[in-house]
Amino acid sequence: MQQVFKKPNALCDVNLHYCPGCTHGIVHRLVAEVLDELGIEGKAIGVAPVGCSVFAYDYWECDMQQAAHGRAPAVATGIKRVHPDKVVFTYQGDGDLASIGTAETVHAAMRGENITIIFINNAIYGMTGGQMAPTSLPGQVTQTSPYGRDPKTQGYPVRMSEMLAQTDGAAYIERVSVDCVKNVNNAKKAIKKAFQTQLDGKGFSLVEVLSTCPTNWGKSPIEALDWLRENMIPYYPLGVKKDKTTEE
Amino acid sequence: MAEKVLVKGNEALAEAAILSGCRHYFGYPITPQTEIAAYMAKRMPKVGGVFLQAESELAAANMVFGAAGAGARALTSSSSPGISLKAEALSYIAGCDLPCVVVNIVRAGPGLGGIQPAQSDYYQATKGHGHGDYQMIVLAPSSVQEIIHLTADAFDLADLYRMPVMIMGDGMLGQMMEPVEFDLGERRKLPEKDWATTGTDMKRKHNIINSLIMNPDDLEACVRARYERYEQIKATEARAEEYMITAYGTTARIVKNAIVELRKKGIKVGLVRPITLWPFPEATYKKYADKVSAILSVEMSMGQMVDDVRLAVNDKVPVHFYGRTGGNIPYPDEIIKAMEEIAGGDK
């Protein structure tokens, strides 16, 4: 019988710890499929963050290192500078990348560090139980914005992809979503292109993936997908923000 | 024999690191250690190495975390306020059992403090830097020549015991020029780094570098195994010179001058100079506890190492303290006076 669907080789055969309906699992799979398709599992070194994906080191078959909260781009820089011929990537959430690790992220991009970052934006701190993230939307109710995020006192959400696109060192920045099949397919294309950017030695690549957190949003998985589509995509427009990959 | 050259302490340290096979330096400017970064910026590209000026001490230390995990001999250097920031990464490096070398050219604190020589980071270096149950080996050179030897030792000890090693000096030692030989002597044989993230090449199971252990029993077992290794280090690596005023680093050199004068005055006094601050050379102090009538600990701090001296001799002999702080350096006359008062009081 012809096999039409299987677990990617680069994905470990273990149970993921994520909540029902969480989109981390989809993105983990996409990264694994890309590692398979580019044939780079054996030369990949991943960096796991602090956040919901803190156990990511157990989920991919490639070599993995943990990082402190926010420091994954610095750790990845250290690895890449030791092994410039390997493929080094980080997988980070929004609190990690856009709050405590803003400096590490921006400066890795400005250096044109030849690494790939998969950035999960679900507009909330998931692992600690649903606090306001730098990416939480105006009016969004969380544990630490119980009356809804008020930009007057709690500031505005950060659009990291647009911000990083301003840096000369960034080679490829795209924002994607995993709210529907079409967008999942686009997300995979973007992730593949990001890794290819690194393989071609073009410099810093980042894919921001709009994701859901049904548990901490207080929604069913389907409601969460709808909420992402109706609220997050208007604030965080999808698309390529920077592409220097065709330049010589 | 190698040629004698006149060189600054900070630059000697940088060159000794390169001679020891370090090809990855990550740093951030801070006085009085910036010559290390400046030297590395010039030299590393010429030996095929990496010099990277990071956006912060936090980032620099976490780059070392990455490079160490990837199997390289990695170095970062800073001075007191910067070491506080590096403490985060040091905890992770220790928790992941990775080797690296970190240099603290101490300045007076707390806070921004001053930039003059001090030893007020002894507690931080030997008792606590980052969070958690762990230790660093801490080496305390007292001459530029010794900086060279201890830098080479630092990389070897780090690789052998898979832990961070700190070289602790001060601005005087870092800035001082002395004639030295760049001869590292015979080095020890070190284990392969088969745990490093180098890419699996699809030939082995993936290596994971991690300090997150959620099961309390597993975490306790891991910490206990680390402390068993520490006991082995305490038994085999603690070093000191053997006399009776006790001081380390720059202060020990000043004490030597004071001792010459004290002996002329008929006071029999010698120097115990710890070279490793952690592990603390307790055995040396224990050996002398029955033979001396008093011990004087001289430090450029309000008295930090003196606690370890007291613990080592366990009340068998009175332990006194004399210190200057804020970037002030004790003069031999002050030390002589302090020792004379103790010797006089014993009569």
Interface residues (C-beta under 8 A of the other chain):
Chain A: E41 G42 K43 A44 I45 V47 A48 V54 F55 Y57 D58 W60 E61 C62 D63 M64 Q65 Q66 A67 A68 R71 A74 V75 A76 T77 G78 I79 K80 R81 V82 H83 K86 V87 A103 E104 V106 H107
Chain B: H24 F26 V50 L52 A54 E55 S56 L58 A59 A60 N62 M63 V64 F65 G66 A67 A68 G69 A70 G71 A72 A74 E88 A89 Y92 C96 T197 T198 G199 T200 D201 M202 K203 H206 N207 I208 I209 N210 S211 L212
